[in-house]
Amino acid sequence: MPAKKDHGPQIKDDAQYEALREQGESKEKAARIANTPRSAAGQRGGEAPAYESWSKNDLDDKAREIGIDDHAQMSKDELIDALRNH
């Protein structure tokens, strides 16, 4: 097994940084993730209501806004799936 690389003092978790880079993440994104304390990683966000509580029209508007093709022909469940996996 190769030795863990040292990316300098600016990278707090070298192993995580290297794994993210191998997955194809940019240097900036990999550094941002690797430098986030694990205890704080899941504490931000989560303020928007779940897509299931949105109306189909609101889901359609959001899909149009972010450029999902064929959004007008999708059912509510298909829109939710497309928005989550875009």
SVG drawing of the C-alpha trace seen along z (x, -y; Angstrom):
<svg xmlns="http://www.w3.org/2000/svg" viewBox="-49 -30 54 32">
<polyline fill="none" stroke="black" stroke-width="0.4" points="0.0,0.0 1.5,-3.4 2.4,-5.9 -0.1,-8.6 0.9,-11.9 1.4,-15.0 -0.4,-17.9 1.0,-20.5 -0.5,-22.3 -3.4,-23.7 -5.0,-20.2 -6.2,-18.8 -7.1,-15.3 -4.6,-14.1 -6.3,-10.7 -9.7,-12.1 -8.3,-14.7 -6.4,-12.1 -9.5,-9.9 -11.6,-12.8 -9.0,-13.7 -9.0,-10.0 -12.8,-10.2 -12.3,-13.2 -13.1,-16.1 -11.3,-19.4 -8.4,-20.4 -10.5,-23.2 -13.6,-21.0 -11.4,-18.2 -9.6,-20.7 -12.9,-22.2 -14.3,-18.8 -11.1,-17.5 -10.8,-20.7 -14.3,-20.5 -14.3,-19.2 -16.3,-15.9 -18.3,-17.0 -19.6,-20.0 -20.0,-18.4 -23.7,-17.7 -24.9,-20.7 -25.4,-23.3 -28.4,-23.6 -31.6,-21.7 -33.8,-24.8 -35.9,-24.2 -39.0,-22.1 -38.9,-18.6 -39.7,-18.4 -42.7,-16.1 -44.4,-19.1 -43.9,-21.3 -46.7,-21.7 -46.1,-20.2 -46.1,-23.7 -43.3,-24.7 -41.3,-21.6 -41.7,-22.3 -40.6,-26.0 -37.5,-24.8 -36.7,-22.2 -37.0,-24.8 -34.8,-27.2 -31.9,-24.7 -32.3,-23.4 -33.8,-19.9 -35.0,-18.8 -38.5,-17.5 -39.7,-18.7 -43.1,-19.6 -43.9,-16.0 -42.7,-14.6 -44.9,-13.5 -44.4,-14.9 -42.4,-11.9 -40.2,-12.1 -39.6,-15.8 -38.5,-15.1 -36.1,-12.4 -34.8,-14.6 -34.2,-17.5 -32.5,-15.3 -30.2,-13.7 -29.4,-16.7"/>
</svg>
